[in-house]
Amino acid sequence: MFEFPVAASSERSAYVAGTFDTKGRELSFLRQCIEKLGLRVVTVDLSTSGKPSPASVHPREVARHHPQGESAVFSNDRGSATAAMALAFEAFLATRRDLGGIISAGGSGGTSMATQGMRALPIGVPKMMVSTMASGDTRPYVGPSDICMMYSVTDVQGIHRISERVLANAAHALAGMIAHPPVESTVTKAAIGLTMFGVTTPCVQAVTHRLEEAYDCLVFHATGVGGQSMEKLAESGLIAGVIDVSTTEIADEIVGGVLSAGPTRLDVFARHALPYVGSCGALDMVNFGAWDTVPERFKGRRLYRHNPTVTLMRTSAEECRAIGEFIAAKLNAMRGPVRFLIPEGGVSAIDRPGQPFHDPEADQQLFASIERAFRSGPDRQLQRLPLHINDEAFAEALVAAWHAVSRTPADARRA
């Protein structure tokens, strides 16, 4: 018998959200499953049709949280109405103080709206999405968050022998997460985020080896969503700062690779005065899939088969200049103490002399453009070191830089 401590969870409600005008029967089934387990349920209607709603929270109440008011949501265009409701839902959830977890079910439109709100919630808040879109590319829906996506198998349409099993499993999973939250971690060390790519692994491993006694070192694979996940934790106040060794996702954003973290990479440090140590890890490369997926316009470039599913392209001098300008602008906007270290001997394992991406001219364009635009100050320093990024001495320099910024007085960080 699986016991649910109702008294312990009475102030934490399970939110069931979705478009009740088209998915009312399925969402109500989720509500009933959770209520049978003794948990309080709040239903939230994200419909944009204007039809009467059976939910606890009416669509117009959600829509009022849109920056431009409910009139921005209820338009005649379905696409813009859906996007506006998603934005309103995100703002609505931020106001809820009894939210213990959230579940939704729907197709592409419902999934898009519900998961936008879910992504804005802190890491650790239970989030469950039953979707027809789950058996495919889920990155647009999950992003850097800890959303559980469950494939609906059939369309989310009607309660039958398949849907009732899938929906009941999802409801019970959410109820279990709400009623039985994980035991609080016994780790008391401050957590720091580090970014790593295969070609910067020796550097990051050396840094973590030197810091792991004093810090809980959280390493993120810089594949686009990795950088986003690290910054999501920074936004949620779950890390004390970062050692951003591998800023390679910026190269993919500027040039058009497949592992971009988006144009907002590094923006979180302009909103939160966290200590930041960064470097140029793997900025010599842009990522694509298998060899035959490289865009035609890049076929004449210097390409390298990293493995059967990953093809790397060497960044040019002009691209490196643009990447450097992007990084410098982001560094200049940061509110906390900053150290940015430039490894003049190369930025990745395949950027050493004799390696396929060795290109001192392109590297110099990268370094010079960062240095030219960077605004230095007492707590904002740029260091150029005659070292390769994977040299032990470079790891030691990163650790020394971290110790310098992490000991900066709190009032100086807010300046």
Secondary structure as the mmCIF struct_conf table of DSSP 4:
data_model
#
loop_
_struct_conf.conf_type_id
_struct_conf.id
_struct_conf.beg_label_comp_id
_struct_conf.beg_label_asym_id
_struct_conf.beg_label_seq_id
_struct_conf.end_label_comp_id
_struct_conf.end_label_asym_id
_struct_conf.end_label_seq_id
HELX_RH_AL_P HELX_RH_AL_P1 VAL A 6 SER A 9
TURN_TY1_P TURN_TY1_P1 SER A 10 GLU A 11
STRN STRN1 SER A 13 GLY A 18
HELX_RH_AL_P HELX_RH_AL_P2 PHE A 20 LYS A 36
TURN_TY1_P TURN_TY1_P2 LEU A 37 GLY A 38
STRN STRN2 VAL A 41 ASP A 45
BEND BEND1 SER A 49 SER A 49
BEND BEND2 ALA A 55 SER A 56
STRN STRN3 VAL A 57 VAL A 57
HELX_RH_AL_P HELX_RH_AL_P3 PRO A 59 ALA A 63
TURN_TY1_P TURN_TY1_P3 ARG A 64 HIS A 65
BEND BEND3 HIS A 66 HIS A 66
TURN_TY1_P TURN_TY1_P4 PRO A 67 GLN A 68
HELX_RH_3T_P HELX_RH_3T_P1 GLU A 70 ALA A 72
TURN_TY1_P TURN_TY1_P5 VAL A 73 VAL A 73
BEND BEND4 PHE A 74 PHE A 74
BEND BEND5 ASN A 76 ASN A 76
HELX_RH_AL_P HELX_RH_AL_P4 ARG A 78 LEU A 93
TURN_TY1_P TURN_TY1_P6 ALA A 94 THR A 95
BEND BEND6 ARG A 97 ASP A 98
STRN STRN4 LEU A 99 GLY A 106
BEND BEND7 GLY A 107 GLY A 107
HELX_RH_AL_P HELX_RH_AL_P5 SER A 108 ALA A 120
BEND BEND8 LEU A 121 LEU A 121
HELX_LH_PP_P HELX_LH_PP_P1 PRO A 122 PRO A 122
TURN_TY1_P TURN_TY1_P7 ILE A 123 GLY A 124
BEND BEND9 VAL A 125 VAL A 125
STRN STRN5 LYS A 127 SER A 131
TURN_TY1_P TURN_TY1_P8 THR A 132 MET A 133
BEND BEND10 ALA A 134 GLY A 136
HELX_RH_AL_P HELX_RH_AL_P6 ARG A 139 VAL A 142
TURN_TY1_P TURN_TY1_P9 GLY A 143 PRO A 144
BEND BEND11 SER A 145 SER A 145
STRN STRN6 CYS A 148 TYR A 151
BEND BEND12 VAL A 153 THR A 154
BEND BEND13 VAL A 156 VAL A 156
BEND BEND14 GLY A 158 GLY A 158
TURN_TY1_P TURN_TY1_P10 ARG A 161 ILE A 162
HELX_RH_AL_P HELX_RH_AL_P7 SER A 163 ALA A 179
BEND BEND15 HIS A 180 HIS A 180
HELX_LH_PP_P HELX_LH_PP_P2 PRO A 181 SER A 185
BEND BEND16 LYS A 189 LYS A 189
HELX_LH_PP_P HELX_LH_PP_P3 ALA A 190 ALA A 190
STRN STRN7 ALA A 191 MET A 196
HELX_RH_3T_P HELX_RH_3T_P2 GLY A 198 THR A 200
HELX_RH_AL_P HELX_RH_AL_P8 THR A 201 LEU A 211
TURN_TY1_P TURN_TY1_P11 GLU A 212 ALA A 214
BEND BEND17 TYR A 215 TYR A 215
STRN STRN8 ASP A 216 HIS A 221
BEND BEND18 THR A 223 GLY A 224
HELX_RH_AL_P HELX_RH_AL_P9 VAL A 225 GLU A 235
TURN_TY1_P TURN_TY1_P12 SER A 236 GLY A 237
BEND BEND19 ALA A 240 ALA A 240
STRN STRN9 VAL A 242 ASP A 244
TURN_TY1_P TURN_TY1_P13 THR A 248 THR A 248
HELX_RH_AL_P HELX_RH_AL_P10 GLU A 249 VAL A 255
TURN_TY1_P TURN_TY1_P14 GLY A 256 GLY A 256
BEND BEND20 VAL A 258 VAL A 258
TURN_TY1_P TURN_TY1_P15 PRO A 263 ASP A 267
HELX_RH_AL_P HELX_RH_AL_P11 VAL A 268 ARG A 271
BEND BEND21 HIS A 272 HIS A 272
STRN STRN10 TYR A 276 SER A 279
TURN_TY1_P TURN_TY1_P16 GLY A 281 ASP A 284
STRN STRN11 MET A 285 PHE A 288
BEND BEND22 GLY A 289 ALA A 290
HELX_RH_3T_P HELX_RH_3T_P3 TRP A 291 THR A 293
BEND BEND23 VAL A 294 VAL A 294
HELX_RH_3T_P HELX_RH_3T_P4 GLU A 296 PHE A 298
TURN_TY1_P TURN_TY1_P17 LYS A 299 GLY A 300
BEND BEND24 ARG A 301 ARG A 301
STRN STRN12 LEU A 303 ASN A 307
TURN_TY1_P TURN_TY1_P18 PRO A 308 THR A 309
STRN STRN13 VAL A 310 ARG A 314
HELX_LH_PP_P HELX_LH_PP_P4 THR A 315 SER A 316
HELX_RH_AL_P HELX_RH_AL_P12 ALA A 317 ALA A 333
BEND BEND25 GLY A 336 GLY A 336
STRN STRN14 VAL A 338 PRO A 343
TURN_TY1_P TURN_TY1_P19 GLU A 344 GLY A 345
BEND BEND26 VAL A 347 SER A 348
TURN_TY1_P TURN_TY1_P20 ALA A 349 ILE A 350
BEND BEND27 ASP A 351 ARG A 352
TURN_TY1_P TURN_TY1_P21 PRO A 353 GLY A 354
BEND BEND28 GLN A 355 GLN A 355
TURN_TY1_P TURN_TY1_P22 PRO A 356 PHE A 357
HELX_RH_AL_P HELX_RH_AL_P13 PRO A 360 ALA A 373
STRN STRN15 GLY A 377 GLY A 377
TURN_TY1_P TURN_TY1_P23 PRO A 378 ASP A 379
STRN STRN16 ARG A 380 LEU A 385
BEND BEND29 PRO A 386 LEU A 387
TURN_TY1_P TURN_TY1_P24 ILE A 389 ASN A 390
BEND BEND30 ASP A 391 ASP A 391
HELX_RH_AL_P HELX_RH_AL_P14 GLU A 392 SER A 406
TURN_TY1_P TURN_TY1_P25 ARG A 407 ARG A 407
BEND BEND31 THR A 408 THR A 408
HELX_RH_AL_P HELX_RH_AL_P15 ALA A 410 ARG A 413
TURN_TY1_P TURN_TY1_P26 ARG A 414 ARG A 414
#
